[in-house]
């Protein structure tokens, strides 16, 4: 694919800093040099239209390799270093090559996979680059969404806001891809992360005066609880975007109180349909406006949100098509509607049906997070012979509250705030973290 | 700790989340199921869950009170504090 529109932008930003990795600064000019090296590497090793797994995290070389792969019309399977099931990713994507980044060098291995999936063959025949993103679902096999990259790249042709940011979202995430392309195409600055701890993120915001933090509600909760915002100067921040999981109202309000001048904006993106343009009602509100235009259309049927998008994936490689005959994608997200605004209640698949009454985990989590001693909480349903399903909770507490007396306190607190069927029948206390590699609650 | 004592602790904990007029009395007249039951089904499930946890803490044994045995008995073991106590003692003996 001709990616001159990206390369020309990169050329125009010249000596501006594009990427900072482990304290080292790289200009746009240096990114271009890395791109040329990556292009040469591919020239000597792979054919056009190959399916290529790329194991890497964000850094100047991997970003340059990504661009070179697009130029080579490769079907790219980005894999971040947190992934433990690499073999199954290679198998499902029918990858023909595996590229692994070790420090600043790339190693390539040919894989003896036979490419026979119709969608993959079609894309190859059209001579177009592709992108395969795996859903990070905690249940069942991750689904592989195949995208035509020409559609996903379309929106970066227009000029956007120049912002400096961190790579909080990973290399293999639709949000990570979006952050990378947006920043590159608009002359922004990307600071890469190593551990993604609250301290690392906040110290880099202070050091490089970063403006945008794309993150998850779980991570925001972590910053609030650890009071990381007191240790670092975060005054450069203009926008915090949150998505990937439902936001507890209590967390949003607390963050707004701490950083009243920062815009807190909800994003709505799915690896199946791309990132949708949204506008939050205000920084304290979970209501957001979804833009309906030529690229994205939405409709709500039986309180469920459906999306039709030009940047939607071609389909899953390993699951039936989730689109109906008119191309609508069922997000399975239940929403409330208020004029032009919607509020996401949660996935219908996360909904707990307690003897016919419906409980959304996020609502219960939000209530308990108001208690100072509750460091984190995860609400889930378990089978029960009497009620069908009942609500249980996993609660992160300090050692001093890790006892039965504290459970009594939780029950007493719940009495004031929740209907009986929403109160967990069981509280499992723990002093361990409740989130996974992606700062997202394990569901 | 005796089973009855565990039941008392469980009821105390349950009462934390109940309104004043719903609180369960620890008395031989308290009925947990049937038309005179003092609690609704979700509250009953919560009580059972608390009891199971306390048993696990005290006896280091995992028991499931609501099982086929409970359903197949002529008279429900969850009728009163007396019957629940006898039922749990039975279950614990079986486990040995």
Interface residues (C-beta under 8 A of the other chain):
Chain A: X354 X355 X384 X385 X386 X387 X390 X404 X407 X408 X409 X411 X412 X414 X415 X420 X421 X423 X425 X426
Chain B: X12 X13 X14 X16 X17 X18 X19 X40 X41 X42 X43 X44 X45 X46 X49 X50 X53 X57 X66 X67
